[in-house]
Amino acid sequence: MKKDQTYWVKIHINGEWKRAEVFPEETLLHVLREKLGHTEVKEGCGKGDCGACAVLLNGEPVNACLTLALQADQQKVVTVRGLGTPDRPHPLQESFVKRGAIQCGFCSAGMIVSAKGLLDKNPKPSREEIKRAISGNLCRCTGYQKIIEAIEEAAYKLRTDPKP
């Protein structure tokens, strides 16, 4: 693989296949935001410390700033925008708003995506499991309590409501 050569990637993003021409060193974050228009994926630290850029890659939360775009070729990526719609938000999105877990909003997309990755695997997580799942996401506003409560509320709703 040559550094100055470009490659085409095809990524299944939020239910739709998209193509982009990338350099080998380009991150998934850069390609999502700058080439494919997915600005809901935020750039925070650029080093994998804050989790603002978290997306689901084949159902696993990953930091898009640490993932090469080539690694997402022919893979499924879900951003926070792919979880719900303004008319029909995902229970996590609803709970974050209802519980006041969104203040400045910068960490929200990464927090929600990380929580979705947890709830898909473990529909009834303990508080400690929730804390562990969001441990790679930094929030400067909420103090985490409201975020944890929002995730607990969404988990309950997802378990008890047959069509959330």
N, C-alpha and C positions, 0 to 999 in steps of 0.2 A: 504494500500500500504506500503510495507516494503522498507526501505531505501537501504538495501543491496541486494534486489532482483532485477533482471533485467526483462525487458518487451520488447516485439517486437513491433515496430511501422512500419507502412506501409505508405509512403508519396509519393504523386504524384508530382515529381519534374521535372519541365521543360518538361512536357509531358510524363514522364516515371515513372512508379511505382518502388520504391526502398524500401527495408526493412533494418532495423538496430536494433540491440539489444541495449537497453539503460537503464540507471539507472534513477530512478524518478527525480533526481535533475539535470540531464544533460540538457543543453540548446540546442535549435535548432541550434545555431551557432556551437557549438562543434560537434554535430552530422553531420551537413552539411559538415564542413571542414574536420574533422578528421576521420569520419567513412564512409562518402559517397563521398569524394573527390571533393567537391564543394568549391575550394579555391578562387573562385571569390568573395565569401562572406568574407569580411575582418573583422578582429577583431581589433577594435580601443580601446575604453575605457573600454569595458566590463561592463558598468554601464548604458547604454542607453542614454548617453549624446551626442555622436558624429554622429550616424546614418550610420557609415561605414558598418555595418552588416545588413542594411535594406534589406528585402525580401518582396515579396507579399505573404500573407497568405490568400487564398481565395479572392484575389483581393485587400486586404487591406495592406498597408505598415506597417510592424512591425519591431521592432529591434529584430533580432534573438538572441542577447545576453540576452534579457529579457524574451524570450519565451521558455517555456519548450518543449523539443522534444515531450513529450507525448501529448501536445496540438496540435501538427501537425499530429497526427495519423489519417489516412484516409482523410487528407486534401490536398489541392492543394497549392504547393509552387512554386513560380517563382523567379529565381535569374536573375541577369543582363544577364547571359549567355543564359537564356531562351527567351530573347526578340528578338534576331536576330542572324545571323550567320556572319562570316567574309565576305562571298560573298554577303550577303543580310542583312546588319545591320538595326536595327529598326531606324526610323527617329530620335528618341531621341539620339541614339548612334551616328548617322551621324552628327547631329547638334552640339553635344558636341565637336566632333573632329573639325568640320568646324569652330566653333566659338571660339576655343581655351579655352573651358571650362574644358578641361582636362590638368592639368599641371603635378603635381606629380602623379595624378591618384588614390590616396588612397581613396578619398571620392566619386569618380565618380560612382561606382556601386550603392552605397546607394542613391546618388542624382538622378540617372537615374531611379532607381526603385521607389523612392518616387514620381518623376515626372510622371511616368507611372500610378501610382495609382491615381494621380490627373486627368490626361488627360482621363483616362477611365471613370471617373465620370463627368468630366466637360471639354468638348473638346475646349471650348473657355474661358479659365480662365483669369481673370484680373491679372495685375502685383502683386497686393496685395494678391490674392489667390495663386499665384505661390510662393510668399515669405512665406506665411503661410504653404504651403504644404512641403516646404524644410526647414522649421525652425528647425526641429530636426536633421539636417545634418550640420556638421561643415566642413568648408573648410579653409585651411590655405594659399592657394596659389592664388586663382583667385579674391578674393574680391566680389564674388557672381554675379557681373554684367554680366559677360560672361555666367554664368550658367543660369541666368534668361532669357537672350536673346536666348540662345540655346533652352530652354523650349518653349519660345514664337514661335520661328521658327519651331520647331517640331510640335507644336499644329496647326499652320497654315498649314503645309504640310499635316498633318493627316486629316485636314478638307477639303482640296482642292484636294488632290491626291487620286483618288478612290482606287488605289492599291499601297500603299507606300512601 
